[in-house]
Amino acid sequence: MGSVFMAVLVVAVLVWLIAPGARRSPPEGDGIEPVDEAELDVAETEVRDLDVHQRPEEGFEGDDWGPGVGKR
Protein backbone atom coordinates (compact mmCIF):
# COMPACT_ATOMS: atom_id res chain seq x y z
CA MET A 1 0.00 0.00 0.00
CA GLY A 2 2.84 2.38 0.85
CA SER A 3 4.59 1.78 -2.46
CA VAL A 4 1.41 2.60 -4.40
CA PHE A 5 1.10 5.87 -2.45
CA MET A 6 4.74 6.77 -3.17
CA ALA A 7 4.30 5.98 -6.89
CA VAL A 8 1.21 8.21 -7.10
CA LEU A 9 3.05 10.95 -5.22
CA VAL A 10 6.06 10.81 -7.56
CA VAL A 11 3.82 10.90 -10.65
CA ALA A 12 1.85 13.86 -9.25
CA VAL A 13 5.06 15.81 -8.57
CA LEU A 14 6.39 15.08 -12.06
CA VAL A 15 3.12 16.17 -13.70
CA TRP A 16 3.12 19.34 -11.60
CA LEU A 17 6.68 20.18 -12.67
CA ILE A 18 6.15 19.42 -16.36
CA ALA A 19 2.61 20.87 -16.65
CA PRO A 20 2.24 23.66 -19.22
CA GLY A 21 2.03 27.06 -17.63
CA ALA A 22 3.64 25.96 -14.38
CA ARG A 23 6.51 28.38 -14.89
CA ARG A 24 4.71 31.01 -16.93
CA SER A 25 5.74 34.55 -16.04
CA PRO A 26 3.06 37.24 -15.63
CA PRO A 27 2.46 39.58 -18.57
CA GLU A 28 4.44 42.82 -18.60
CA GLY A 29 2.85 45.77 -16.84
CA ASP A 30 0.05 43.73 -15.33
CA GLY A 31 -1.07 44.36 -11.76
CA ILE A 32 1.63 46.65 -10.38
CA GLU A 33 1.07 50.39 -10.42
CA PRO A 34 4.01 52.76 -10.51
CA VAL A 35 4.76 54.65 -7.30
CA ASP A 36 3.18 58.11 -7.13
CA GLU A 37 6.23 60.05 -5.95
CA ALA A 38 4.33 63.28 -5.29
CA GLU A 39 1.75 61.56 -3.08
CA LEU A 40 4.52 59.68 -1.26
CA ASP A 41 6.42 62.92 -0.59
CA VAL A 42 3.28 64.57 0.81
CA ALA A 43 2.62 61.61 3.12
CA GLU A 44 6.22 61.54 4.36
CA THR A 45 6.16 65.27 5.05
CA GLU A 46 2.88 64.91 6.93
CA VAL A 47 4.34 62.21 9.16
CA ARG A 48 7.55 64.19 9.75
CA ASP A 49 5.56 67.27 10.76
CA LEU A 50 3.58 65.48 13.47
CA ASP A 51 4.31 66.65 16.99
CA VAL A 52 6.09 64.14 19.23
CA HIS A 53 3.34 64.54 21.82
CA GLN A 54 0.46 64.22 19.32
CA ARG A 55 -2.50 62.45 20.88
CA PRO A 56 -4.77 60.29 18.68
CA GLU A 57 -7.95 61.97 19.91
CA GLU A 58 -6.67 65.39 18.79
CA GLY A 59 -6.70 64.27 15.18
CA PHE A 60 -4.45 65.38 12.35
CA GLU A 61 -4.52 65.75 8.60
CA GLY A 62 -4.86 62.31 7.03
CA ASP A 63 -6.17 60.46 10.10
CA ASP A 64 -9.64 60.03 8.62
CA TRP A 65 -9.29 57.05 6.32
CA GLY A 66 -10.98 53.74 5.61
CA PRO A 67 -14.18 52.44 4.05
CA GLY A 68 -17.00 54.95 3.83
CA VAL A 69 -14.84 58.05 4.24
CA GLY A 70 -15.74 60.81 1.79
CA LYS A 71 -13.30 62.80 -0.28
CA ARG A 72 -12.09 66.10 1.13
Backbone hydrogen bonds, N-H to C=O, Kabsch-Sander energy under -0.5 kcal/mol:
donor,donor_aa,acceptor,acceptor_aa,energy
5,F,1,M,-1.9
6,M,2,G,-2.2
7,A,3,S,-2.2
8,V,4,V,-2.4
9,L,5,F,-2.4
10,V,6,M,-2.5
11,V,7,A,-2.3
12,A,8,V,-2.5
13,V,9,L,-2.2
14,L,10,V,-2.3
15,V,11,V,-2.5
16,W,12,A,-2.2
17,L,13,V,-2.1
18,I,14,L,-2.1
19,A,15,V,-1.8
22,A,19,A,-1.7
24,R,21,G,-1.0
30,D,27,P,-1.2
31,G,29,G,-0.6
33,E,31,G,-0.6
37,E,35,V,-1.2
40,L,36,D,-2.3
41,D,37,E,-2.5
42,V,38,A,-2.1
43,A,39,E,-2.2
44,E,40,L,-2.4
45,T,41,D,-2.3
46,E,42,V,-2.3
47,V,43,A,-2.1
48,R,44,E,-2.4
49,D,45,T,-2.1
50,L,47,V,-1.0
54,Q,51,D,-1.6
58,E,55,R,-1.6
59,G,55,R,-0.6
59,G,56,P,-0.9
63,D,60,F,-2.1
65,W,63,D,-1.1
69,V,66,G,-1.5
